[in-house]
């Protein structure tokens, strides 16, 4: 349905299924995040807009704190990385 009705706030689902190893997957269109630096360079931000963006960033940071990754391998970039199982501090 999303594919039939494109909307700026809806991501189109391209494919979904189950991989050979049993994991389910969804393939969606890539939608890059807005570039706040580009927006600020193209048009001046009002105080209200700047506060709105700052609040969004603070909430995202609060709700999804960065987690350390465990990387293996001595090459650069590392051979593989996965999120740490330790709770964020």
VMD Tcl script that draws the C-alpha trace (Angstrom):
set ca {
  {0.00 0.00 0.00}
  {2.83 2.43 0.79}
  {4.26 1.74 -2.65}
  {0.96 2.66 -4.30}
  {0.57 5.89 -2.39}
  {3.89 7.74 -2.09}
  {3.89 10.21 0.74}
  {6.82 12.25 2.08}
  {6.40 10.69 5.55}
  {5.99 7.06 4.41}
  {8.87 4.79 3.38}
  {8.11 2.37 0.54}
  {8.58 -1.33 1.27}
  {10.32 -2.96 -1.69}
  {10.57 -6.58 -0.50}
  {10.14 -8.76 2.58}
  {10.87 -12.39 3.27}
  {12.88 -14.94 5.16}
  {16.60 -15.53 4.56}
  {18.05 -19.02 4.20}
  {19.24 -18.90 7.81}
  {15.67 -18.23 9.02}
  {15.99 -14.52 9.79}
  {13.19 -12.34 8.49}
  {14.01 -9.19 6.56}
  {12.37 -6.10 5.07}
  {13.88 -4.09 2.22}
  {12.82 -0.43 2.25}
  {13.75 2.57 0.18}
  {16.68 4.60 1.49}
  {15.67 7.99 2.81}
  {18.66 10.02 3.97}
  {18.08 12.12 7.07}
  {17.73 15.86 6.63}
  {21.08 17.63 6.66}
  {20.71 20.26 9.36}
  {23.92 21.98 8.28}
  {22.64 22.22 4.70}
  {19.30 23.58 5.87}
  {21.00 26.21 8.05}
  {23.30 27.28 5.18}
  {20.46 27.59 2.67}
  {18.16 29.62 4.90}
  {18.59 31.25 8.30}
  {16.90 29.36 11.13}
  {14.57 31.23 13.42}
  {15.03 30.78 17.16}
  {11.86 28.68 17.15}
  {13.20 26.37 14.41}
  {16.59 26.04 16.11}
  {14.93 25.11 19.42}
  {12.67 22.60 17.65}
  {15.71 20.84 16.10}
  {17.63 20.95 19.40}
  {14.73 19.33 21.25}
  {14.43 16.59 18.59}
  {18.15 15.81 18.84}
  {18.06 15.77 22.66}
  {15.06 13.42 22.72}
  {16.62 11.08 20.17}
  {19.86 11.03 22.15}
  {17.94 10.38 25.39}
  {15.77 7.62 23.92}
  {18.54 5.97 21.86}
  {21.88 6.51 23.60}
  {24.93 5.38 21.63}
  {26.24 1.96 22.57}
  {29.86 0.90 22.34}
  {30.72 -1.64 19.68}
  {32.98 -4.66 19.98}
  {35.25 -4.95 16.94}
  {37.48 -7.83 15.90}
  {40.42 -7.99 13.55}
  {43.60 -5.98 13.26}
  {42.91 -4.51 9.85}
  {41.60 -1.02 9.28}
  {38.62 -1.03 9.08}
  {38.10 -3.92 11.55}
  {37.00 -7.31 10.23}
  {33.64 -7.14 12.02}
  {31.85 -5.07 14.63}
  {28.76 -5.77 16.69}
  {26.92 -3.79 19.37}
  {28.15 -4.41 22.89}
  {25.80 -6.38 25.14}
  {26.65 -4.16 28.07}
  {24.01 -1.62 29.07}
  {24.90 1.97 28.18}
  {26.22 3.99 31.10}
}
mol new
graphics top color blue
foreach p $ca { graphics top sphere $p radius 0.5 }
foreach p [lrange $ca 0 end-1] q [lrange $ca 1 end] { graphics top cylinder $p $q radius 0.2 }
display resetview
